[in-house]
């Protein structure tokens, strides 16, 4: 019985050593979502970049989610990959097969991905006047057939701000122009903190997600 136990322990140790010898992925891939070369903001985890590694018959998906600033990053093994943006992920036009990016990863790689948001929001200017925060901004219709829905000013206590994570929300239900749009919100509940974070969200009729500006810290 003692010899059987010795053999079992030896086999376990051998297996553990084999597992320890497997090399972990150690090559960084990162990039930004861009529209016409300009960085695109998103809701956290709104956009999903899908990677497939050659050798798995391109069947094993490696999902990577974007941050609010449209940045994505992951650690991979060296190899041949294809990349595309997951379909039906919010207020962005779907990728097609011709948009798929094929690339070889043999060291650190920065790979930006061009996307097409329904609307692109230029950086807003924010002004504090007493208890009111005013945002002024322009935005562009990128996909011609889409119609503007609600436009929101979202304000929060932390850098995580979207239509779900906010303390203050003000909505324009009708927008007649995409230039010099002005929207204001009462931020008296945040004044004691000394600062807040704000961003603009532009909705699309018939779609329950938004396009966003970047989150900006506002001193109060």
Secondary structure as UniProt FT lines:
FT   HELIX           2..21
FT   STRAND          27..35
FT   TURN            36..37
FT   STRAND          38..39
FT   TURN            44..45
FT   STRAND          48..53
FT   TURN            54..58
FT   STRAND          61..65
FT   TURN            68..69
FT   STRAND          71..76
FT   STRAND          79..85
FT   HELIX           97..99
FT   STRAND          101..105
FT   STRAND          109..110
FT   STRAND          113..114
FT   STRAND          119..121
FT   STRAND          125..129
FT   TURN            130..131
FT   STRAND          132..137
FT   STRAND          139..141
FT   TURN            144..145
FT   STRAND          148..156
FT   STRAND          168..172
FT   STRAND          181..186
FT   HELIX           188..193
FT   STRAND          195..204
FT   TURN            205..206
FT   STRAND          210..212
FT   STRAND          216..219
//
